[in-house]
């Protein structure tokens, strides 16, 4: 196990009726608050009405319209509004896209740098405004980590950056009842692949990290059919919400190597086609495993086959193949296509991704093995 430092300062406020009980005590009373939202689903499910009652007597301004795969152009408008009203706190109400954008907004308002320059630098280095969140979609884990991902609508690029952790995050599983099935499916895929990026790497680094990661993967396997059969199953929704948070809040990566090559390719697919982030991962991961699972990741794949899919019989290559098939079948059971042609994504998109990776001289994965040539093989497997 490698050396590490863990410091996650986010207060997680989880369960039923948390908003009314805790929001006022967590918000500042001596500054203007910028509340950020997505497209308006919080109006339909009643969350906005509840929020407005909690905000009575406080100074705040609202910013609507942060899109899925948030764009820096939208962030700039929010930054301008925040500066105009001299806001001192950001409250993000939405899913990972709203929270990611709000992290950048919080960093850009007090900065002299343009928001996209911050993204390109990879890190918010200035002291950002404090941020709180009210989560509505379990998927990204952004409610309890310091990262974010932002797209540029002009250049069709999408990059990750690191910033600051939210001060607090309120998670009410019942808020997720109204989510469309496709959004739930993409969130599950996102969560699953978050775990795999930290788990499907070098074997025998940490028994604890492996078992923790496998526990989340097994939970997702069990939860998917339960939620599909009964979308109002509170306990299943609660477990899913916590799985998504725990998958990317630093806790399963302690002292172990990480990959993130599947995400890098998925980000390019989103930037170039607009396909939902979680869905891109459901397409790329099985292909990545077909390319690397029999060689570089062989030992970990055998462990994954046995512990997550209970595949213990047959030759090693046969077990690995069955585990890859089970992974792809899981994504398809969620209702997600797992091939590029099923989403009408053609060879020109793959060519552009390979061209970009060659130009950037990328070397992704825990060992740097995923370069442009490897990416070509992965995308060929996605067809």
C-alpha positions in Angstrom: 0.0 0.0 0.0 1.3 3.5 -0.9 1.5 6.4 1.5 -1.5 8.7 1.6 -3.1 11.6 3.3 -6.9 11.6 3.8 -8.7 14.8 4.5 -12.3 14.9 3.5 -14.0 17.8 5.2 -17.5 17.4 3.7 -20.3 17.0 6.3 -22.7 14.4 4.8 -26.3 14.9 6.0 -28.3 11.9 4.9 -31.8 10.6 5.2 -35.4 11.7 5.3 -36.5 15.3 5.9 -33.0 16.5 6.2 -33.5 19.8 4.2 -35.8 21.5 6.7 -33.9 20.3 9.7 -30.4 21.1 8.7 -30.1 23.6 5.8 -30.6 26.8 7.8 -28.0 25.8 10.4 -25.4 25.1 7.7 -25.9 28.3 5.7 -24.3 31.7 6.5 -26.6 34.5 7.5 -24.3 37.4 6.8 -23.8 37.2 3.1 -25.7 36.8 -0.2 -26.0 33.2 -1.3 -25.9 32.2 -5.0 -28.2 29.1 -5.5 -27.5 27.2 -8.7 -29.8 24.8 -10.5 -30.2 22.6 -13.6 -33.1 22.7 -15.9 -35.9 23.0 -13.5 -36.9 19.5 -12.3 -36.7 20.7 -8.7 -39.8 22.8 -9.4 -41.7 19.7 -10.6 -40.8 17.4 -7.7 -41.5 20.1 -5.0 -38.0 20.5 -3.8 -37.8 24.1 -4.9 -40.9 25.0 -2.8 -39.3 23.3 0.2 -36.0 25.1 -0.4 -37.7 28.5 -0.7 -39.4 28.0 2.7 -36.0 27.2 4.2 -34.4 30.3 2.6 -37.0 32.8 4.1 -35.2 35.8 5.6 -31.9 35.1 3.9 -30.3 37.1 1.1 -29.9 35.0 -2.1 -30.0 35.1 -5.8 -30.8 32.2 -8.1 -29.1 31.0 -11.3 -31.0 28.5 -13.5 -29.9 26.5 -16.5 -26.8 24.5 -15.8 -27.0 21.8 -18.4 -25.9 18.1 -18.3 -22.2 18.0 -19.1 -21.9 21.7 -17.9 -20.4 24.2 -20.3 -17.9 26.9 -19.4 -20.0 29.4 -21.2 -22.8 28.8 -18.7 -20.4 29.0 -15.8 -19.2 32.4 -17.0 -22.8 33.8 -16.9 -23.1 32.5 -13.3 -19.8 34.0 -12.3 -21.0 37.4 -13.7 -24.2 37.2 -11.7 -22.3 36.2 -8.5 -19.9 39.1 -8.9 -22.8 41.5 -9.5 -24.5 40.5 -6.3 -21.2 40.2 -4.3 -22.2 36.6 -3.2 -20.2 35.0 -0.5 -21.6 31.4 -0.6 -22.7 29.0 -3.3 -25.5 26.5 -2.8 -25.7 23.9 -5.6 -29.1 22.2 -5.9 -29.0 19.4 -8.4 -26.9 16.5 -9.7 -23.2 16.2 -10.5 -23.3 18.6 -13.4 -24.7 21.4 -11.2 -22.3 20.6 -8.4 -19.3 20.4 -10.8 -20.2 23.7 -12.4 -20.7 25.3 -9.0 -17.3 24.3 -7.8 -15.8 26.2 -10.8 -18.2 29.1 -10.2 -17.0 29.2 -6.5 -13.4 29.3 -7.7 -13.8 31.7 -10.6 -15.8 34.5 -8.8 -12.9 35.6 -6.6 -10.3 34.9 -9.3 -8.8 37.1 -12.0 -8.5 34.0 -14.2 -11.1 33.1 -16.8 -13.1 30.0 -15.8 -11.7 27.9 -18.8 -8.2 28.9 -17.9 -8.8 27.4 -14.5 -10.0 24.2 -16.0 -7.1 24.0 -18.4 -4.7 24.5 -15.5 -6.3 21.5 -13.8 -6.7 23.1 -10.4 -8.4 26.0 -8.5 -5.4 27.6 -6.7 -7.2 30.6 -5.3 -9.3 30.5 -2.2 -12.7 29.7 -3.5 -16.1 30.7 -2.1 -17.5 28.1 0.3 -20.0 25.7 -1.3 -22.9 23.5 0.0 -25.0 21.1 -2.0 -28.4 19.5 -2.0 -28.0 16.4 -4.2 -30.8 15.3 -6.5 -29.1 12.6 -8.7 -26.9 9.8 -7.3 -24.1 9.4 -9.8 -20.9 11.4 -9.8 -19.9 11.6 -6.1 -19.2 15.3 -6.6 -21.2 16.0 -3.4 -18.3 14.6 -1.3 -15.2 15.2 -3.4 -13.0 18.0 -4.7 -13.2 17.3 -8.4 -15.3 18.5 -11.3 -15.5 18.1 -15.1 -16.4 21.0 -17.5 -17.0 21.1 -21.2 -16.2 23.9 -23.7 -19.0 24.3 -26.2 -16.8 26.1 -28.8 -13.8 23.7 -28.9 -15.8 20.6 -28.0 -13.4 19.6 -25.3 -14.1 18.3 -21.8 -11.6 18.3 -19.0 -11.4 17.5 -15.3 -10.2 19.9 -12.6 -9.7 19.8 -8.9 -11.0 22.4 -6.5 -12.4 22.4 -3.0 -14.8 20.0 -1.1 -18.3 21.1 -0.3 -18.7 22.3 3.3 -21.8 20.1 3.5 -24.1 18.0 1.3 -27.7 17.1 2.0 -28.8 13.8 0.6 -32.5 12.7 0.7 -33.1 9.4 -1.1 -36.8 10.2 -1.7 -35.8 13.1 -3.9 -34.6 10.5 -6.4 -38.0 8.9 -6.8 -38.9 11.2 -9.7 -35.8 10.6 -11.8 -36.4 9.1 -15.2 -35.2 5.5 -15.6 -32.5 6.5 -18.1 -31.0 9.0 -15.6 -31.0 6.3 -12.9 -29.3 3.9 -15.2 -26.6 6.3 -16.3 -26.0 7.1 -12.6 -25.6 3.4 -11.8 -23.2 3.0 -14.7 -21.2 6.0 -13.6 -20.9 4.7 -10.0 -19.9 1.2 -11.2 -17.1 2.6 -13.4 -15.9 5.0 -10.7 -15.3 2.0 -8.6 -13.6 0.0 -11.4 -11.2 2.9 -12.1 -9.9 2.5 -8.6 -10.2 -1.2 -8.3 -9.2 -2.7 -11.7 -5.6 -1.9 -11.4 -2.6 -3.5 -9.6 -3.5 -6.6 -7.6 -2.7 -7.1 -3.9 -2.2 -3.5 -2.9 -4.8 -3.5 -0.1 -7.2 -6.1 1.0 -9.4 -3.5 2.6 -9.7 -1.3 -0.5 -10.5 -4.3 -2.6 -13.2 -5.6 -0.4 -14.7 -2.1 0.0 -14.8 -1.6 -3.8 -16.2 -5.1 -4.3 -18.9 -4.4 -1.8 -20.1 -1.4 -3.8 -20.1 -3.4 -7.0 -22.0 -6.2 -5.4 -24.5 -3.7 -4.0 -25.1 -2.2 -7.4 -25.8 -5.7 -8.8 -28.4 -6.3 -6.2 -29.9 -2.8 -6.2 -30.5 -2.5 -10.0 -33.3 -5.0 -10.3 -34.9 -3.9 -7.0 -35.2 -0.3 -8.1 -36.4 -1.4 -11.5 -39.1 -3.5 -9.9 -40.1 -0.9 -7.3 -38.8 2.7 -7.9 -40.3 3.7 -4.6 -38.2 1.3 -2.5 -36.7 3.7 0.0 -34.0 1.4 1.3 -32.8 0.5 -2.2 -32.7 4.2 -3.2 -30.9 5.0 0.0 -28.3 2.3 -0.7 -27.8 3.5 -4.2 -27.4 7.1 -3.2 -24.7 6.1 -0.6 -23.0 3.8 -3.1 -22.6 6.7 -5.6 -21.1 8.9 -2.9 -18.8 6.3 -1.5 -17.6 5.3 -5.0 -15.8 8.7 -5.4 -15.3 10.4 -2.1 -11.6 9.2 -1.6 -12.4 6.3 0.7 -11.8 3.4 -1.7 -8.6 4.7 -3.2 -6.5 5.0 -0.1 -2.9 3.8 -0.9 -3.8 2.2 -4.2 -3.1 3.0 -7.8 -5.9 4.3 -10.1 -6.7 4.1 -13.8 -9.2 6.6 -15.2 -8.5 5.8 -18.9 -12.1 4.7 -19.4 -13.3 8.1 -18.1 -10.8 10.0 -20.4 -12.2 8.3 -23.5 -15.7 8.7 -22.2 -15.2 12.4 -21.7 -14.2 12.7 -25.4 -17.3 10.9 -26.5 -19.4 13.2 -24.5 -17.6 16.3 -25.8 -17.9 15.3 -29.4 -21.4 13.7 -29.4 -23.3 14.9 -26.3 -23.9 11.4 -25.1 -24.6 11.3 -21.4 -21.4 10.7 -19.4 -22.5 7.5 -17.6 -23.7 6.0 -20.8 -20.3 6.6 -22.5 -18.7 4.6 -19.7 -21.1 1.7 -20.2 -19.8 1.6 -23.8 -16.1 2.0 -23.1 -15.5 -0.1 -20.0 -16.3 -3.5 -21.5 -14.2 -2.7 -24.5 -11.3 -1.6 -22.3 -11.6 -4.9 -20.4 -11.5 -6.8 -23.6 -8.3 -5.0 -24.6 -6.5 -5.2 -21.2 -8.3 -7.9 -19.2 -6.4 -10.8 -20.6 -2.9 -9.2 -20.2 -2.2 -6.2 -18.1 -5.1 -6.6 -15.8 -5.2 -10.4 -15.9 -4.8 -11.1 -12.2 -7.2 -8.5 -11.0 -9.8 -9.7 -13.6 -9.7 -13.2 -12.2 -10.3 -11.8 -8.7 -13.1 -9.6 -10.1 -14.6 -12.6 -11.9 -14.7 -14.7 -8.7 -15.6 -12.1 -6.1 -18.1 -9.9 -8.0 -19.6 -12.4 -10.5 -19.0 -15.7 -8.7 -17.2 -17.1 -11.8 -14.9 -19.8 -10.5 -15.0 -22.6 -13.1 -13.2 -23.0 -16.4 -9.8 -22.0 -17.7 -8.5 -18.5 -16.8 -9.2 -16.9 -20.2 -12.7 -18.4 -20.1 -13.4 -16.9 -16.6 -12.1 -13.5 -17.7 -14.3 -13.6 -20.8 -17.3 -14.5 -18.8 -16.7 -11.6 -16.4 -16.5 -9.2 -19.3 -19.7 -10.5 -20.7 -21.3 -10.2 -17.3 -20.2 -6.6 -17.0 -21.6 -5.7 -20.4 -24.8 -7.6 -19.6 -25.2 -5.7 -16.4 -25.1 -2.4 -18.3 -27.6 -3.7 -20.8 -29.9 -4.8 -18.0 -30.0 -1.2 -17.0 -31.4 -0.3 -20.4 -28.1 1.1 -21.8 -26.7 0.3 -25.2 -23.1 -0.8 -25.0 -21.9 -0.3 -28.6 -21.1 2.9 -30.5 -23.2 2.0 -33.6 -26.3 1.6 -31.4 -26.0 5.3 -30.5 -25.2 6.2 -34.2 -21.6 7.2 -33.3 -19.4 6.5 -36.4 -15.8 6.1 -37.2 -15.2 9.8 -37.6 -15.7 10.3 -33.8 -13.3 7.5 -33.0 -10.7 9.0 -35.4 -11.0 12.4 -33.8 -10.4 10.9 -30.3 -7.4 9.0 -31.5 -6.1 12.1 -33.2 -6.5 14.2 -30.1 -4.8 11.6 -27.9 -1.9 11.3 -30.3 -1.5 15.1 -30.4 -1.5 15.3 -26.6 0.8 12.3 -26.3 -1.4 10.9 -23.6 -0.4 7.9 -21.6 -3.4 6.9 -19.4 -4.0 4.2 -16.9 -2.1 3.2 -13.8 0.9 2.1 -15.9 0.6 4.6 -18.7 -0.3 1.8 -21.1 -3.3 3.5 -22.7 -1.9 5.7 -25.5 -3.4 6.7 -28.8 -2.7 3.2 -30.3 -4.3 1.4 -27.4 -7.3 3.9 -27.5 -7.8 2.9 -31.2 -8.0 -0.8 -30.2 -10.5 0.1 -27.4 -12.7 2.1 -29.7 -12.6 -0.6 -32.3 -13.9 -3.0 -29.6 -16.8 -0.5 -29.0 -18.1 -0.5 -32.5 
